[in-house]
């Protein structure tokens, strides 16, 4: 009996030229992924932290530009040169045992992010069913109906992701134009309801800033710039998107991330913020604030109030276009741990964890804090790949050392990450420093320590 062939995602080999994709494939994926579910949450949250108009607009402009540069000149450059997934490349450097620890952490954290996006979609489905929406302070699900809706959405999202990169990319290309139009329409409708007639009226929405809502911290220009730069740190300087750009014909495909940054992380964040500004003028929101409680941020009702049923559809699709590639990345991480497991089954495992996480609103309601933490944890590991690529030959460090010497646990990699994490996470906790301020120093420290410790370690072994 002929064995059924399974579709290969080239998890442990270089991508063949016949499978390379044009820049259009990446344009749709990044526009869809970053003009998506997270934007319906993050935009409103910028109002809860009392940011000023200048700090928001200028901070987002520069922070997103720096993120695009990282994708183009670091992630895409290395990806098209070597064409390996992050997980396989890291295994070559770090060894199988050490990369297993990373893959578990990486996969689970990405599942939590995907879970937050499933939560976002659930708030849209909850509108016609009169479902009680989670509040900013909610950690647990508030009803059985909520759990059922999340499971249904999570199952559909996982099914798309399990079909592989081609399906993820096609889904993003199909959905992203609808979502982008929805964000733009939401912004226009909100401007009308806020009676904005000129740029001065628009600036006045944020004005000179205000006190943050209960339970939130005050954001300045530097908070916005560094947070927007590093909210996707795991994907660019953390090298997670090696797994995506390995399919690119050239490193110039990295420029397509600008579609996600400026359509999603600029226009969409501001449009979603405007929706929340409309809601804050309602008696319901005023009552919450009078009681010293932050008004809920529920994307579904906010979009429905602006666009009706089209808003509900847009929020559901927006959650999908973020959760799909995120679950796909998690599946690759789990498949690297369990190579006998097919990529499809590994993705189903990731989707199951993501759906479970989506049941708990805490991941979505604390999204600003969560993405700062997961970026801080994962990004320094990417420094190991970047510094090896650019500096190993210059300083006499052997590339892919673990693979060439049959080492399962490369100590320089582990201690470079551990020392940088202890120093800078410790600073954040003891000195109450905003974590995004320390992501770049931790990344640089890890990369430098990796080169130094590798040089010492390899000299001793030779």
C-alpha positions in Angstrom: 0.0 0.0 0.0 1.4 3.4 -1.0 2.2 5.6 2.0 0.3 8.9 1.9 2.6 11.8 1.5 2.4 14.7 3.9 3.0 18.3 3.0 6.4 19.5 4.0 6.9 22.9 5.7 10.7 22.4 5.4 11.2 22.6 9.2 14.7 21.1 9.1 16.0 22.1 5.7 16.7 25.1 3.6 13.7 26.3 1.5 14.1 25.2 -2.2 14.1 27.9 -4.8 10.9 26.6 -6.3 9.0 27.4 -3.1 10.2 31.0 -2.8 7.5 33.7 -2.7 7.2 37.3 -4.1 7.0 40.3 -1.9 3.2 40.4 -2.4 2.7 37.3 -0.3 4.4 39.0 2.6 2.6 42.3 2.1 -0.7 40.7 2.6 0.4 38.6 5.5 1.9 41.6 7.4 -0.9 43.9 6.6 -3.4 41.3 7.8 -1.4 40.2 10.9 -0.7 43.8 12.2 -4.0 45.4 11.2 -5.8 42.9 13.2 -7.2 41.8 16.6 -4.4 43.3 18.7 -5.1 46.7 17.2 -8.6 46.7 18.5 -7.2 46.2 22.0 -4.0 48.3 21.9 -5.6 51.5 20.4 -8.0 51.9 23.3 -5.4 51.1 25.9 -3.4 54.1 24.8 -6.2 56.3 26.1 -6.2 54.4 29.4 -2.5 55.4 30.0 -3.1 59.1 29.6 -0.7 59.7 26.7 -0.6 63.1 25.0 -1.3 63.7 21.3 2.3 64.5 20.4 3.7 61.7 22.4 1.3 59.2 20.7 1.7 60.4 17.1 5.4 61.0 17.1 6.3 58.0 19.3 4.3 55.7 17.0 5.9 57.2 13.9 9.5 56.6 15.0 9.0 53.4 16.9 7.3 51.6 14.0 10.0 52.9 11.6 12.7 51.4 13.8 10.8 48.1 13.9 10.7 48.0 10.1 14.5 48.6 9.9 15.0 45.6 12.2 12.9 43.4 10.1 14.6 44.5 6.9 18.3 44.6 7.9 18.4 41.9 10.5 15.6 39.3 10.2 15.0 39.3 6.4 18.8 39.6 5.7 19.7 36.5 7.7 16.6 34.6 6.7 17.2 34.8 2.9 20.9 34.0 3.4 20.3 30.8 5.4 16.6 29.9 4.9 16.1 28.0 8.1 13.4 28.4 10.7 14.4 30.1 13.9 14.1 26.8 15.8 16.4 24.8 13.5 19.0 27.6 13.3 19.0 28.0 17.0 19.4 24.2 17.5 22.6 24.4 15.3 24.0 27.0 17.6 22.6 26.1 21.0 22.2 22.3 20.9 19.0 20.3 21.1 18.5 20.3 24.9 18.9 24.0 25.2 16.8 24.9 22.2 14.1 22.6 23.6 13.8 24.9 26.7 13.5 27.9 24.4 11.0 26.3 22.1 8.7 25.4 24.9 8.8 29.0 26.3 8.5 30.5 22.8 5.6 28.2 21.7 3.6 28.8 24.9 4.1 32.6 24.9 3.0 32.8 21.3 0.0 30.6 22.2 -1.0 33.1 24.9 -0.8 35.9 22.4 -2.9 34.0 20.0 -5.3 33.3 22.8 -5.7 37.0 23.4 -6.7 37.4 19.8 -9.3 34.7 20.1 -10.6 36.6 23.1 -10.9 39.7 20.8 -13.0 37.8 18.2 -15.2 36.4 21.0 -16.2 39.9 22.1 -17.6 40.4 18.6 -19.6 37.1 18.6 -20.8 38.2 22.1 -22.6 41.3 20.7 -25.6 39.6 19.1 -25.8 37.1 22.0 -25.9 39.8 24.6 -22.9 38.3 26.3 -21.4 40.2 29.3 -18.1 41.6 28.2 -14.9 41.1 30.2 -13.6 44.1 32.1 -10.0 45.4 32.2 -9.5 43.9 35.6 -11.1 40.5 34.7 -8.8 37.4 35.0 -11.3 34.6 34.7 -14.2 33.8 32.3 -17.5 35.3 33.4 -19.9 32.7 31.9 -20.2 29.3 30.3 -21.4 31.0 27.0 -18.1 32.9 26.9 -16.2 29.6 27.1 -18.3 28.0 24.4 -17.8 30.9 22.0 -14.0 31.0 22.6 -13.8 27.2 21.9 -15.7 27.5 18.6 -13.5 30.5 17.4 -10.3 28.8 18.5 -11.2 25.6 16.7 -11.8 27.5 13.4 -8.6 29.5 13.8 -6.5 26.4 14.5 -8.0 24.6 11.5 -6.7 27.4 9.2 -3.3 27.5 10.8 -2.9 23.7 10.6 -3.1 23.8 6.8 0.4 25.3 6.7 2.1 28.6 5.6 0.3 28.7 2.2 -3.1 28.7 3.9 -2.1 31.2 6.5 -0.8 33.5 3.8 -3.9 33.1 1.6 -6.2 33.8 4.6 -4.3 37.0 5.4 -4.5 38.2 1.8 -8.3 37.5 1.6 -9.1 39.1 4.9 -6.7 42.0 5.2 -8.4 44.4 2.7 -11.7 44.0 4.6 -10.0 44.6 7.9 -8.0 47.6 6.8 -11.2 49.2 5.3 -13.0 48.5 8.6 -10.4 50.2 10.7 -10.5 53.2 8.4 -14.3 53.3 8.5 -14.3 53.0 12.3 -11.9 56.0 12.5 -14.0 58.1 10.1 -17.3 57.3 11.9 -15.7 58.0 15.3 -14.4 61.4 14.1 -17.9 62.3 13.1 -19.3 61.3 16.5 -16.6 63.2 18.3 -17.4 66.3 16.1 -13.9 66.6 14.8 -13.8 69.3 12.1 -10.1 70.1 11.9 -6.7 68.9 13.0 -6.8 70.9 16.2 -10.0 69.1 17.2 -8.3 65.8 16.4 -5.3 66.6 18.6 -7.6 67.7 21.4 -8.8 64.1 21.8 -5.6 63.3 23.6 -4.5 66.9 24.3 -1.6 67.3 26.6 -2.3 64.0 28.2 -4.1 63.1 31.4 -3.9 60.9 34.4 -3.9 57.2 33.7 -7.0 55.1 34.5 -7.0 53.1 37.7 -4.5 50.2 37.5 -2.6 51.7 34.5 0.8 53.6 34.4 1.4 57.0 32.7 2.9 56.8 29.2 5.3 59.4 27.8 6.9 59.8 24.3 9.6 57.3 25.2 7.1 54.8 26.5 5.2 54.9 23.2 8.4 54.9 21.0 10.1 52.0 22.8 6.9 50.0 23.3 5.9 50.3 19.6 9.4 49.4 18.6 9.7 46.3 20.8 6.1 45.1 21.0 7.1 42.7 18.2 10.7 42.3 19.5 10.4 38.5 19.5 9.6 38.6 15.8 12.2 41.0 14.5 15.3 41.3 16.8 14.2 38.0 18.4 14.4 36.4 14.9 11.1 34.5 15.1 10.2 35.7 11.6 13.2 33.9 10.2 10.5 31.2 9.9 8.5 33.5 7.6 11.1 35.4 5.6 13.0 32.1 4.7 10.4 32.0 1.9 11.4 35.4 0.5 13.2 35.9 -2.8 15.2 38.7 -1.4 15.8 40.6 1.8 13.8 43.5 0.4 10.7 41.6 1.3 11.4 42.9 4.8 10.2 46.3 3.7 6.6 44.8 3.5 6.5 44.9 7.3 5.9 48.7 6.8 2.3 47.8 5.7 1.7 46.2 9.0 3.4 49.0 11.0 1.8 52.0 9.4 -1.6 50.6 8.4 -1.9 48.5 11.5 0.3 49.9 14.2 -0.4 53.5 13.3 -3.7 54.0 11.5 -5.5 51.1 13.1 -4.3 51.9 16.6 -5.4 55.5 16.3 -8.8 54.4 14.7 -9.4 52.0 17.6 -8.4 54.7 20.1 -11.0 57.0 18.5 -13.7 54.3 19.0 -12.9 54.1 22.7 -12.9 57.9 22.9 -16.5 57.9 21.7 -17.4 55.2 24.3 -15.8 57.3 27.1 -18.4 60.0 26.5 -21.3 57.7 27.3 -23.0 57.6 30.7 -22.0 54.0 31.1 -18.3 54.8 30.9 -18.7 57.9 33.1 -20.3 55.7 35.8 -17.3 53.3 35.7 -14.9 56.2 36.1 -16.9 57.7 38.9 -16.6 54.4 40.8 -12.9 54.4 40.3 -13.0 51.5 37.8 -11.5 51.6 34.3 -14.3 51.2 31.6 -14.1 47.9 29.7 -12.2 47.6 26.5 -14.3 45.2 24.4 -13.5 45.5 20.6 -16.8 43.8 19.5 -19.2 46.4 21.0 -16.9 49.3 20.0 -16.8 48.2 16.4 -20.6 47.4 16.4 -21.5 50.8 17.7 -19.6 52.3 14.7 -20.2 50.0 11.8 -23.0 47.6 12.9 -22.8 44.0 11.7 -19.8 44.8 9.4 -17.9 45.9 12.5 -18.6 42.5 14.1 -17.4 40.6 11.1 -14.3 42.8 10.9 -13.4 42.1 14.6 -13.8 38.4 14.1 -11.6 38.4 11.0 -9.1 40.6 12.7 -8.7 38.2 15.5 -8.2 35.4 13.0 -5.5 37.2 11.0 -3.3 37.6 14.1 -4.0 34.3 15.7 -3.4 32.3 12.5 0.3 33.1 11.9 0.9 33.1 15.6 -0.4 29.6 16.1 1.5 28.6 13.0 4.8 29.9 14.6 3.9 28.0 17.8 3.3 24.9 15.9 6.8 25.1 14.4 8.2 25.5 17.9 6.4 22.4 19.2 7.3 20.5 16.1 11.0 21.2 16.7 10.6 19.7 20.2 8.7 16.7 18.9 10.1 16.1 15.4 8.1 12.8 15.0 4.9 14.9 15.3 3.7 16.3 12.0 3.6 20.0 11.6 -0.2 19.8 11.3 -0.6 18.0 14.6 1.9 20.3 16.3 -0.2 23.2 15.1 -3.3 21.6 16.5 -1.5 21.3 19.8 -0.6 25.0 19.7 -4.1 25.9 18.8 -5.5 23.9 21.7 -3.3 25.8 24.2 -4.1 29.1 22.5 -7.9 28.4 22.7 -7.5 27.5 26.4 -5.7 30.8 27.0 -8.4 32.7 25.1 -10.9 31.6 27.7 -9.2 33.8 30.3 -9.6 37.5 29.4 -6.5 38.5 31.4 -4.1 38.0 28.4 -6.2 40.4 26.2 -7.0 43.0 29.0 -3.3 43.3 30.0 -2.0 43.1 26.4 0.4 46.2 26.7 2.1 44.5 29.7 2.1 41.0 28.2 3.7 41.9 24.9 6.4 43.9 26.7 7.2 40.8 28.9 7.2 38.2 26.1 9.3 40.4 23.9 11.8 41.0 26.7 12.1 37.3 27.4 12.4 36.1 23.8 14.3 38.9 22.0 17.7 38.3 23.6 17.9 34.8 22.2 17.7 36.3 18.7 20.8 38.3 19.6 22.7 35.0 19.6 21.8 34.4 15.9 22.4 38.1 14.9 25.8 38.4 16.6 27.0 35.0 15.3 26.0 36.0 11.8 27.7 39.4 11.8 30.6 38.9 14.3 31.6 35.2 14.6 34.1 35.3 11.7 35.6 38.6 12.9 36.3 37.3 16.4 37.2 33.7 15.5 34.0 32.1 16.9 32.9 28.9 15.2 29.5 29.1 13.7 26.8 26.4 14.4 29.2 25.2 17.1 26.8 22.7 18.7 26.0 21.0 15.4 29.6 20.7 14.3 30.7 19.4 17.7 27.7 17.3 18.6 26.9 19.3 21.7 23.4 19.3 23.1 23.7 22.2 25.5 25.8 25.1 24.5 26.7 26.8 27.8 27.8 30.2 26.4 24.3 30.6 24.9 22.5 29.8 28.1 24.7 32.0 30.4 24.6 34.9 27.9 20.8 34.9 28.1 20.6 34.1 31.8 23.0 36.9 32.9 21.3 39.5 30.6 17.9 38.5 31.9 18.9 38.6 35.6 20.6 42.0 35.2 17.9 43.9 33.3 14.7 42.1 34.6 16.1 42.7 38.1 16.6 46.4 37.3 13.0 46.6 36.0 11.6 45.1 39.2 13.8 46.7 41.8 13.9 50.2 40.2 10.4 50.1 38.7 11.7 50.8 35.2 9.3 50.3 32.3 10.3 46.9 30.7 10.5 48.1 27.1 13.2 50.6 28.2 15.4 47.6 28.9 14.7 45.3 25.9 17.5 46.7 23.7 20.1 46.8 26.5 19.3 43.2 27.4 19.5 42.2 23.7 22.9 43.8 23.2 24.2 42.4 26.4 23.2 38.9 25.5 24.8 39.2 22.0 28.1 40.6 23.4 28.3 38.0 26.1 27.6 35.2 23.6 30.6 36.2 21.5 32.9 36.6 24.5 31.8 33.4 26.3 31.9 31.4 23.0 35.4 32.6 22.3 36.6 31.5 25.8 34.7 28.3 25.8 35.8 27.2 22.3 39.4 28.1 23.0 39.4 25.8 26.0 37.9 23.0 24.0 40.3 23.3 21.1 
